[in-house]
């Protein structure tokens, strides 16, 4: 069973603090929106689907904590908190998708008492969480159909249970493949600067009994040249209408390598990761993070303290490098502009 | 002026301990071959040309410390120490080249008194050091002819003064370009696992007043996609007769990215780095290092303690991905098999 990354517990949001893994498994009970904002910002909660769920639960929490006695006051408060939560991280679209879904629901229930709307909002947040669980399982099944017994697979960052409420996206494919009796071997990129591959993916895969080998991000090419990688599976933080996919920095690097070595490159992401308002990946906002994430590791300086740093948290893989996109609604292939169109929400 | 990476001082080998940089500038006076072996193994001394010089000085040290009173005893001792030094690191050929040059010289002076041979050997080691200084300057001049005013250049690992006795190989090109009044900007890959880019290259370039920005190894692709990299310059640890070049792990990664983005990729290395006994890169032995270099950073665990690790210290860039090889004897281009033939020692 995957770890419970994020849940609702006694009127609070309970989540595992991912900055402490794998050294410490610590659950936090979060009772306020500012604390949740910080948790998303600091990557205590991370992974596009998990951030979406956190956003939805955050709106439920804000509603729950509200003392407003009229709908107008309540909605004004809620909108302020939603705007605040939306400012935590700019790239993963699941956050905006979940916040917007919660806001629309509040608006459309204006005729009901505030106490009732609070219940409706919590129910909706839990539905988003539950939908994520189901979509993880569906993605895993579709994805596993692409995996053969004996495959060696490369993955980047953490697209596992820790990035979702359940099985994960890319890693879900591995868990399901194993469940189906396929023997697979996984290489996990450590994923600098924040080492989600080393800290989270290695930990999760070992926990689930999957054969995992950790590498530095710059070692994948040499493995590919030796014919040791059969497939690449990664997650995504936002996918444009044409299939261009933003994901953790370094994903585009892997995609170019996969193309050069003629290795299939698969993106696994729920429909909530698609942003049909954005035509191509060029328009996806890319978060730049603090220089000290590169200059220091686990608090130790590894570079001159004053050195300039470029630290984008994500990059964009163009659709041409993506063999297929696996969602809970099926597997999509080129031309994406056309194939993905059927996912558009009306 | 570049830092004095390695010299001969009062009968000892003085070198800067590169494992402590950039936090601490500490010089070690090494008086024994086992201590030198450890210094090479632990990467206190690193960089193919510097390892070669260390090897030559190591033979001079062994000779100096010898109490043998006959040539036979002296040579037997020397050969034992040479064999031992050769076991420190397997990939950089400069070490074997320098050790073999010293051994041949001892052999060819068998008719002289041991005390005289000791002097001859020290003189030869200092000549190797001096040749390296001169070849650094010559490589830098040839390399700088490939650099335009305004270029933005990517480099990987540390091919600087710290890898040689002087200006460096790839970084020497930058220093010389600056000296010629060209404005350049450098992106330095941090170069996991041992972070030579973050610790050494960033430090050296800042020290010499060159505009340097540090990135994680997985960020180069996104810079290239944005058209922000004009050229790549790297060093090499061993170059086969056909131009295939072994260099720090991740170099092949960068070479593939450069090819994909149509960016020139230059290797800068002295003639002592060529191994004409080896036809192609497939035959270059690649050192695999301890798993804990990946699992831990600066002593802190960044991954599960028991996770499997793949940790090759080098990879091989095939000649097809190399735009040109810059040596102290000029710039060589494809077909390398043919162009490099004129470097073969008779």
Interface residues (C-beta under 8 A of the other chain):
Chain A: X22 X23 X187 X189 X190 X191 X192 X193 X195 X198 X199 X202 X203 X206 X211 X212 X213 X214 X215 X216 X217 X218 X219 X220 X221 X222 X223 X225 X249 X250 X252 X253 X256 X257 X259 X260 X294 X295 X297 X298 X299 X300 X301 X302 X303 X304 X306 X307 X308 X309 X310 X311 X312 X315 X316
Chain B: X22 X23 X156 X187 X189 X190 X191 X192 X193 X195 X198 X199 X202 X203 X206 X211 X212 X213 X214 X215 X216 X217 X218 X219 X220 X221 X222 X223 X225 X249 X250 X252 X253 X256 X257 X259 X260 X294 X295 X297 X298 X299 X300 X301 X302 X303 X304 X306 X307 X308 X309 X310 X311 X312 X315 X316
